[in-house]
Amino acid sequence: MSGLKLFNTKGGVTEVTPHLADVEADVQGFVEAHMEMLLGVRFLASEYSTGPLHGGRIDSLGLDENGSPVIVEYKRGTDAGVIHQGLFYLAWLMDHRAEFEHMVRDRLGVTAASQVLWSGPRLICIAGDYTRYDVHAVREHRRSIDLVRYRLFGSDLLGLETVASVSGGMRAARRVRRQAVARAAADVQGAPMVELAGAVDEVLLGLGDGVKRVERKTYQAYQRLRNFACLCPPQRSKVLVYLKVDPKGVDLVPGFTRDVSGLGHHGTGDLEVQLRTPRDVERAQELFRASYAAA
């Protein structure tokens, strides 16, 4: 059970009692209607049939900010079956890539379909609660799995809390380190920026236990449920990081921070941070934490 308590402070202090949905479909319907805002996932389909042979229905299908296919499964209360069911559907999805890409092409366009990231499919389970056995079980898997607890407060408040998050990305992490070493060896003049990018990577991963790193050709995304930072490959004189921080709420400093809302760039986020020295990384840590907290 979540330890989160919510209080209404208007005219005194009154606790807003949490409760579960009357039926599972209520949670599913609300999340599907606002999936991009809640999970950073573009909605594709609901109750998707896996065909007569497989004999199942995937609660929700989507595509996240980095192009990773996403399966979302829901349970009103506590049900260990949600994890096994989701993994069953995830295996089906990996065997039906062309079918999924065809759906993406129909709903989101040719470009999105051509950029589907099959190295990192995700399972997001949303349920009333989980047991310690559930949390242990997901940590034994190599897939990317998020266990999310929901609570309704009053008549119009929804709370989502990540209980456990596993990236399944150890191979990708080792590959990133090998690539960084290779770049440094190939370009000695660029070695300081490679080292600086490594320091940024360490800081972003260290913001929380549930941080996932997702590899794309043009950037590395750092993710909770949603992206909170995108690190671009180091340039000769600087490293660029894009954050999910509203630039209007930041005192922009020329040569350090820039509003890129409405401008094309790799990755996601409207605040660009330009890093040239280890001191810049220290200056940026408050912004990193703010973006992490908002994700």
Buried (B, 14 or more C-beta within 10 A) or exposed (E): EEEEEBEEEEEEEEEBEBEBBEEBEBBBBBBBEEBEEBBBBBBBBBEBEBEEEBEEEBBBBBBBBBBBBBBBBBBBEBBBEBBEBBBBBBEBBEEBEEEBBEBBBEBBEEEBBEBBBEEBBBBBBBBBBBEEEBBEBBEEBEBBBBBBBBBBBEEEEBEEEBBBBBBBBEEBBEEBEEEBEEBBEEEEEBBBBBBBBBBBBEBBBEBBEBBBBBBBEEBBBBBBBBBBBBBBBBEEEBBBBBBBBBBEEBEEEEEBBBBBEEEEBBBBBBBBBBBBEEEBBEBBEEBBBBBBEEB
